[in-house]
Amino acid sequence: MIFVVVEEVIPEKQRDKYTDLAVLGFIGVFLVMMILDVALG
């Protein structure tokens, strides 16, 4: 679901040739943020 949202909603990312890498990076950072929120919150 996150992949679809980032892939379709952020138009600036579509001009880059590394779109899948950018989406995977966003998902990775989001997961780390959620893990830290649960662990420290």
N, C-alpha and C positions, 0 to 999 in steps of 0.2 A: 504494500500500500504506500509506504514512504517512497519507494522507487517511482511509482506512477505519479505521485504528487510532485516530486522534485523534477522529474523528467518533463512534465507537461506545464507546470506553473511558472517555472523560472525560465523566461525566454532568453536571457543573456547567455545562459549555459548552452543553448542550442548552436551558437556560432562556433563553439570550440570543438576541436576534433577529439577531445578526451572526455566526452560526455558521460560514458559509463564509469570511468574512474572518478569523476567528480561526484556522481551519485553514490557510489560505494563509499567514498570518503565521507560524504555527508551522513550516510547511515552509520558508519563506524563512529563518528564523533557523537552522533545522537545516542547510540547505545552506551558509549562511555559516560556521557552526561547522565543518562538514566540510572546506570549502575551506581555512580557516585552519589546521585540524589537519594537513592534507596539506602545505600550503605552509610552515608553520613547524616541523613535526614532524620 
